[in-house]
Amino acid sequence: MKNTNKTPAQQPVQQPPQLPQGFSTESLKTIAVIAVLVLAFTNWNSLIAIMVNIMIFIYRIAGHNFGLAIILFTILIRVVTWPLNAQQMKGQVAMQEMQNDKEWQAIQKKYAKDKEKLAQEQMRVYREKGINPFGSCLPMLIQFPILFALIPTITYAIGSTPLSLLKLAEYAYDFQNVVGLLPLKSNFLWMDDLGLPERTLVLGLSIPVLALIVGITTYVQTKLTMPPSADPNDQTAQTTKMMAIYMPVMLFFFSLNYASGLAVYFITSNVLGIVQYALQGKANWRNLLPGGQKK
């Protein structure tokens, strides 16, 4: 009888599973980000409850100092979102290299008057170079649920009003024993209540000092992370410039109208971001100077 059993050398080699045609790793990342966003917003109360309880736990181990608790909470968020920030930086570098690529610059000149053809060529170059045009903004999008959940999280965790105390009792887990922590100490530095918008009297004028610092640090961080462009009039460069204006203004108004604890979070996050980029040698300090965006 013939031996029909195949030797190990004759066993067919199993090929790794292939992605469907038209799909790529970047496409899967995009789908994953969308799934996370949908999951976060459809389970909004659960997300707030988790963040409130983390904040209360940090407050307990931080010596009942809510300002320090917010700073430590911010550091925790930065650590957790580190892979997203790294992905964002990688996407920005890829876009920067593309803007300085001679082939792409030639394509821009060739199809300067044909926007449709230019868009087609741009997508072709993206595919050839493995660039995800949303690679630098997807990590930012996935952090939006955290940002919007922070507003009720800080307000409820501080419990400075009867309504926020009711919400704190609703969201706090039983093991926290929140009743034993009340009243929570919500003063920090010159601020009497981190649950209220901050205003400081300067020469008789009520100045939103924290909101101004938020706007300035956000602007500095955004400018430092802007890659230099060979063509300042390029669409990508123009979009980046608009973001450098919109983000500081948006966070300024958030800080102006919501709990000052939120402003403490923004300032801490911005400072950590600036330090992170500076330590990695990726901070583009020239952008802070007039005309520094030009190569």
C-alpha positions, 0 to 999 in steps of 0.5 A: 500500500502506498503511503498517502500521508504527507511529510511535514515538508510536503504540507501546504504552507498556510498563507496569512489571512488577506484583507478584502480588496480595497481595504488596508490597515489604515482603513481598519484603523479608521473603522476601529476609531469610528466604532470606539466613538459610537461605543463611547457616545452610546454608553455616555453615562457609563463613560462619565461614571468611570471618569468620575470614580477615577477622579474621586479615587485620585482625589482620595490619594492626593490628600483631598486636593482637587486641583492636584487630583485634576493634574494627576488625572490629566497625566493619566489621560496623557499616558493612556492616549500616548499611542494615539498621540504617537500616531498623530505625530507619525501622520503629521511627519508623513504629511510633512514629507509628502509636502516636501516631496519633489514628485508631489510638488511637480504634480501640484504645479502640473494640475494647479488649474484642474482641482479634480485631477489634482485630488485624484493624483493626491489620493494615488500618491497617498496610496503609493506612500501608505499615507492615511490622510486622516492619520493625524486627525483620527487620534484627535477625534477619538479623544473628543469623547474624553474632552466632552465627558470631562465637563460633567465629570469635573462638575459632578466630582466636585459636587459644589451645587445641590444638583452636582451632589445628586449626580455625584451620588448617582455616578459614584460606585458604592465602594467609594464611600463618597459620603465620608469625603463630603464636603470635597475641598474644591479650592486650589491656588487662588481659586475658591471653587474649581466647580465654577468659572474662574475670574480674577480681579485685576485693577478692579477688572474681572479677568479670566486668567485661566481661560487666557492661559488656556488659549495661549498654551493651546496656540503655542502647542498647536504652532509647535506641532505644525510641520513646515510646508514647502508651499504655505498656500497648499490646502493642507497647510491652510487647514493646519493654519485654521486649526491653529486658530480654531482650537485655542478659541474653542478651548478658550470659550470652554474655559470661560464658561465652564468649571475652572477645573476644566481649565486646569486640565487644559493647561496641564495637558497643553504643558505636557504636550509641549514638553513631550514634543520638545523632549522628542526634538519634534517641536518646531520653535520657528513657527512661533516667529513671524514667517516661521512657517515658511521653509 
